[in-house]
């Protein structure tokens, strides 16, 4: 699927909001889902988007103070 289709897929299937532009930036800087090239076209596979979504989503949390979501104030 294209970047726009991948963006919609992530939003609808995994509630992850990444625009096509953000996915394009992540292709350059890293940290985004795996992709393939077909000439000048970029292609995302649903199975790879699913695997990436599983890596970036946290498990269930009971509070924002759990895990990396809490930023502690310094002294």
Phi and psi in radians as a Rosetta constraint file:
Dihedral C 1 N 2 CA 2 C 2 CIRCULARHARMONIC -1.309 0.35
Dihedral N 2 CA 2 C 2 N 3 CIRCULARHARMONIC 3.060 0.35
Dihedral C 2 N 3 CA 3 C 3 CIRCULARHARMONIC -1.073 0.35
Dihedral N 3 CA 3 C 3 N 4 CIRCULARHARMONIC -0.723 0.35
Dihedral C 3 N 4 CA 4 C 4 CIRCULARHARMONIC -1.149 0.35
Dihedral N 4 CA 4 C 4 N 5 CIRCULARHARMONIC -0.717 0.35
Dihedral C 4 N 5 CA 5 C 5 CIRCULARHARMONIC -1.174 0.35
Dihedral N 5 CA 5 C 5 N 6 CIRCULARHARMONIC -0.682 0.35
Dihedral C 5 N 6 CA 6 C 6 CIRCULARHARMONIC -1.127 0.35
Dihedral N 6 CA 6 C 6 N 7 CIRCULARHARMONIC -0.699 0.35
Dihedral C 6 N 7 CA 7 C 7 CIRCULARHARMONIC -1.054 0.35
Dihedral N 7 CA 7 C 7 N 8 CIRCULARHARMONIC -0.823 0.35
Dihedral C 7 N 8 CA 8 C 8 CIRCULARHARMONIC -1.129 0.35
Dihedral N 8 CA 8 C 8 N 9 CIRCULARHARMONIC -0.695 0.35
Dihedral C 8 N 9 CA 9 C 9 CIRCULARHARMONIC -1.076 0.35
Dihedral N 9 CA 9 C 9 N 10 CIRCULARHARMONIC -0.825 0.35
Dihedral C 9 N 10 CA 10 C 10 CIRCULARHARMONIC -1.086 0.35
Dihedral N 10 CA 10 C 10 N 11 CIRCULARHARMONIC -0.695 0.35
Dihedral C 10 N 11 CA 11 C 11 CIRCULARHARMONIC -1.176 0.35
Dihedral N 11 CA 11 C 11 N 12 CIRCULARHARMONIC -0.830 0.35
Dihedral C 11 N 12 CA 12 C 12 CIRCULARHARMONIC -1.290 0.35
Dihedral N 12 CA 12 C 12 N 13 CIRCULARHARMONIC -0.697 0.35
Dihedral C 12 N 13 CA 13 C 13 CIRCULARHARMONIC -1.541 0.35
Dihedral N 13 CA 13 C 13 N 14 CIRCULARHARMONIC -0.598 0.35
Dihedral C 13 N 14 CA 14 C 14 CIRCULARHARMONIC -2.146 0.35
Dihedral N 14 CA 14 C 14 N 15 CIRCULARHARMONIC -0.009 0.35
Dihedral C 14 N 15 CA 15 C 15 CIRCULARHARMONIC 1.016 0.35
Dihedral N 15 CA 15 C 15 N 16 CIRCULARHARMONIC 0.575 0.35
Dihedral C 15 N 16 CA 16 C 16 CIRCULARHARMONIC -1.828 0.35
Dihedral N 16 CA 16 C 16 N 17 CIRCULARHARMONIC 2.122 0.35
Dihedral C 16 N 17 CA 17 C 17 CIRCULARHARMONIC -1.727 0.35
Dihedral N 17 CA 17 C 17 N 18 CIRCULARHARMONIC 1.800 0.35
Dihedral C 17 N 18 CA 18 C 18 CIRCULARHARMONIC -2.340 0.35
Dihedral N 18 CA 18 C 18 N 19 CIRCULARHARMONIC 2.094 0.35
Dihedral C 18 N 19 CA 19 C 19 CIRCULARHARMONIC -1.262 0.35
Dihedral N 19 CA 19 C 19 N 20 CIRCULARHARMONIC 2.884 0.35
Dihedral C 19 N 20 CA 20 C 20 CIRCULARHARMONIC -1.044 0.35
Dihedral N 20 CA 20 C 20 N 21 CIRCULARHARMONIC -0.618 0.35
Dihedral C 20 N 21 CA 21 C 21 CIRCULARHARMONIC -1.159 0.35
Dihedral N 21 CA 21 C 21 N 22 CIRCULARHARMONIC -0.688 0.35
Dihedral C 21 N 22 CA 22 C 22 CIRCULARHARMONIC -1.151 0.35
Dihedral N 22 CA 22 C 22 N 23 CIRCULARHARMONIC -0.730 0.35
Dihedral C 22 N 23 CA 23 C 23 CIRCULARHARMONIC -1.064 0.35
Dihedral N 23 CA 23 C 23 N 24 CIRCULARHARMONIC -0.665 0.35
Dihedral C 23 N 24 CA 24 C 24 CIRCULARHARMONIC -1.112 0.35
Dihedral N 24 CA 24 C 24 N 25 CIRCULARHARMONIC -0.750 0.35
Dihedral C 24 N 25 CA 25 C 25 CIRCULARHARMONIC -1.121 0.35
Dihedral N 25 CA 25 C 25 N 26 CIRCULARHARMONIC -0.734 0.35
Dihedral C 25 N 26 CA 26 C 26 CIRCULARHARMONIC -1.131 0.35
Dihedral N 26 CA 26 C 26 N 27 CIRCULARHARMONIC -0.476 0.35
Dihedral C 26 N 27 CA 27 C 27 CIRCULARHARMONIC -1.128 0.35
Dihedral N 27 CA 27 C 27 N 28 CIRCULARHARMONIC -0.533 0.35
Dihedral C 27 N 28 CA 28 C 28 CIRCULARHARMONIC -1.468 0.35
Dihedral N 28 CA 28 C 28 N 29 CIRCULARHARMONIC -0.788 0.35
Dihedral C 28 N 29 CA 29 C 29 CIRCULARHARMONIC -1.657 0.35
Dihedral N 29 CA 29 C 29 N 30 CIRCULARHARMONIC -0.245 0.35
Dihedral C 29 N 30 CA 30 C 30 CIRCULARHARMONIC 1.632 0.35
Dihedral N 30 CA 30 C 30 N 31 CIRCULARHARMONIC 2.892 0.35
Dihedral C 30 N 31 CA 31 C 31 CIRCULARHARMONIC 1.703 0.35
Dihedral N 31 CA 31 C 31 N 32 CIRCULARHARMONIC -0.097 0.35
Dihedral C 31 N 32 CA 32 C 32 CIRCULARHARMONIC -1.647 0.35
Dihedral N 32 CA 32 C 32 N 33 CIRCULARHARMONIC -3.092 0.35
Dihedral C 32 N 33 CA 33 C 33 CIRCULARHARMONIC -1.222 0.35
Dihedral N 33 CA 33 C 33 N 34 CIRCULARHARMONIC 2.678 0.35
Dihedral C 33 N 34 CA 34 C 34 CIRCULARHARMONIC -1.069 0.35
Dihedral N 34 CA 34 C 34 N 35 CIRCULARHARMONIC 2.585 0.35
Dihedral C 34 N 35 CA 35 C 35 CIRCULARHARMONIC -2.490 0.35
Dihedral N 35 CA 35 C 35 N 36 CIRCULARHARMONIC 2.933 0.35
Dihedral C 35 N 36 CA 36 C 36 CIRCULARHARMONIC -2.208 0.35
Dihedral N 36 CA 36 C 36 N 37 CIRCULARHARMONIC 2.792 0.35
Dihedral C 36 N 37 CA 37 C 37 CIRCULARHARMONIC -2.008 0.35
Dihedral N 37 CA 37 C 37 N 38 CIRCULARHARMONIC 2.425 0.35
Dihedral C 37 N 38 CA 38 C 38 CIRCULARHARMONIC -2.247 0.35
Dihedral N 38 CA 38 C 38 N 39 CIRCULARHARMONIC 1.591 0.35
Dihedral C 38 N 39 CA 39 C 39 CIRCULARHARMONIC 1.184 0.35
Dihedral N 39 CA 39 C 39 N 40 CIRCULARHARMONIC -2.117 0.35
Dihedral C 39 N 40 CA 40 C 40 CIRCULARHARMONIC -1.599 0.35
Dihedral N 40 CA 40 C 40 N 41 CIRCULARHARMONIC -0.150 0.35
Dihedral C 40 N 41 CA 41 C 41 CIRCULARHARMONIC -1.471 0.35
Dihedral N 41 CA 41 C 41 N 42 CIRCULARHARMONIC 2.543 0.35
Dihedral C 41 N 42 CA 42 C 42 CIRCULARHARMONIC -1.829 0.35
Dihedral N 42 CA 42 C 42 N 43 CIRCULARHARMONIC 2.371 0.35
Dihedral C 42 N 43 CA 43 C 43 CIRCULARHARMONIC -2.255 0.35
Dihedral N 43 CA 43 C 43 N 44 CIRCULARHARMONIC 2.305 0.35
Dihedral C 43 N 44 CA 44 C 44 CIRCULARHARMONIC -1.914 0.35
Dihedral N 44 CA 44 C 44 N 45 CIRCULARHARMONIC 2.429 0.35
Dihedral C 44 N 45 CA 45 C 45 CIRCULARHARMONIC -1.701 0.35
Dihedral N 45 CA 45 C 45 N 46 CIRCULARHARMONIC 2.407 0.35
Dihedral C 45 N 46 CA 46 C 46 CIRCULARHARMONIC -0.998 0.35
Dihedral N 46 CA 46 C 46 N 47 CIRCULARHARMONIC -0.731 0.35
Dihedral C 46 N 47 CA 47 C 47 CIRCULARHARMONIC -1.114 0.35
Dihedral N 47 CA 47 C 47 N 48 CIRCULARHARMONIC -0.621 0.35
Dihedral C 47 N 48 CA 48 C 48 CIRCULARHARMONIC -1.306 0.35
Dihedral N 48 CA 48 C 48 N 49 CIRCULARHARMONIC -0.598 0.35
Dihedral C 48 N 49 CA 49 C 49 CIRCULARHARMONIC -1.129 0.35
Dihedral N 49 CA 49 C 49 N 50 CIRCULARHARMONIC -0.714 0.35
Dihedral C 49 N 50 CA 50 C 50 CIRCULARHARMONIC -1.078 0.35
Dihedral N 50 CA 50 C 50 N 51 CIRCULARHARMONIC -0.782 0.35
Dihedral C 50 N 51 CA 51 C 51 CIRCULARHARMONIC -1.121 0.35
Dihedral N 51 CA 51 C 51 N 52 CIRCULARHARMONIC -0.752 0.35
Dihedral C 51 N 52 CA 52 C 52 CIRCULARHARMONIC -1.112 0.35
Dihedral N 52 CA 52 C 52 N 53 CIRCULARHARMONIC -0.743 0.35
Dihedral C 52 N 53 CA 53 C 53 CIRCULARHARMONIC -1.052 0.35
Dihedral N 53 CA 53 C 53 N 54 CIRCULARHARMONIC -0.670 0.35
Dihedral C 53 N 54 CA 54 C 54 CIRCULARHARMONIC -1.115 0.35
Dihedral N 54 CA 54 C 54 N 55 CIRCULARHARMONIC -0.496 0.35
Dihedral C 54 N 55 CA 55 C 55 CIRCULARHARMONIC -1.390 0.35
Dihedral N 55 CA 55 C 55 N 56 CIRCULARHARMONIC -0.594 0.35
Dihedral C 55 N 56 CA 56 C 56 CIRCULARHARMONIC -1.578 0.35
Dihedral N 56 CA 56 C 56 N 57 CIRCULARHARMONIC -0.315 0.35
Dihedral C 56 N 57 CA 57 C 57 CIRCULARHARMONIC -1.500 0.35
Dihedral N 57 CA 57 C 57 N 58 CIRCULARHARMONIC 2.438 0.35
Dihedral C 57 N 58 CA 58 C 58 CIRCULARHARMONIC -1.409 0.35
Dihedral N 58 CA 58 C 58 N 59 CIRCULARHARMONIC 2.959 0.35
Dihedral C 58 N 59 CA 59 C 59 CIRCULARHARMONIC -1.362 0.35
Dihedral N 59 CA 59 C 59 N 60 CIRCULARHARMONIC -3.118 0.35
Dihedral C 59 N 60 CA 60 C 60 CIRCULARHARMONIC -1.075 0.35
Dihedral N 60 CA 60 C 60 N 61 CIRCULARHARMONIC 2.411 0.35
Dihedral C 60 N 61 CA 61 C 61 CIRCULARHARMONIC -2.141 0.35
Dihedral N 61 CA 61 C 61 N 62 CIRCULARHARMONIC 2.551 0.35
Dihedral C 61 N 62 CA 62 C 62 CIRCULARHARMONIC -1.749 0.35
Dihedral N 62 CA 62 C 62 N 63 CIRCULARHARMONIC -0.230 0.35
Dihedral C 62 N 63 CA 63 C 63 CIRCULARHARMONIC -2.757 0.35
Dihedral N 63 CA 63 C 63 N 64 CIRCULARHARMONIC 2.668 0.35
Dihedral C 63 N 64 CA 64 C 64 CIRCULARHARMONIC -1.264 0.35
Dihedral N 64 CA 64 C 64 N 65 CIRCULARHARMONIC -0.177 0.35
Dihedral C 64 N 65 CA 65 C 65 CIRCULARHARMONIC -1.439 0.35
Dihedral N 65 CA 65 C 65 N 66 CIRCULARHARMONIC -0.059 0.35
Dihedral C 65 N 66 CA 66 C 66 CIRCULARHARMONIC -1.446 0.35
Dihedral N 66 CA 66 C 66 N 67 CIRCULARHARMONIC 2.512 0.35
Dihedral C 66 N 67 CA 67 C 67 CIRCULARHARMONIC 1.039 0.35
Dihedral N 67 CA 67 C 67 N 68 CIRCULARHARMONIC -2.560 0.35
Dihedral C 67 N 68 CA 68 C 68 CIRCULARHARMONIC -1.393 0.35
Dihedral N 68 CA 68 C 68 N 69 CIRCULARHARMONIC -0.018 0.35
Dihedral C 68 N 69 CA 69 C 69 CIRCULARHARMONIC -1.365 0.35
Dihedral N 69 CA 69 C 69 N 70 CIRCULARHARMONIC -0.266 0.35
Dihedral C 69 N 70 CA 70 C 70 CIRCULARHARMONIC -1.749 0.35
Dihedral N 70 CA 70 C 70 N 71 CIRCULARHARMONIC 2.253 0.35
Dihedral C 70 N 71 CA 71 C 71 CIRCULARHARMONIC -1.876 0.35
Dihedral N 71 CA 71 C 71 N 72 CIRCULARHARMONIC 2.052 0.35
Dihedral C 71 N 72 CA 72 C 72 CIRCULARHARMONIC -1.449 0.35
Dihedral N 72 CA 72 C 72 N 73 CIRCULARHARMONIC 2.411 0.35
Dihedral C 72 N 73 CA 73 C 73 CIRCULARHARMONIC -1.331 0.35
Dihedral N 73 CA 73 C 73 N 74 CIRCULARHARMONIC 2.497 0.35
Dihedral C 73 N 74 CA 74 C 74 CIRCULARHARMONIC -1.341 0.35
Dihedral N 74 CA 74 C 74 N 75 CIRCULARHARMONIC 2.984 0.35
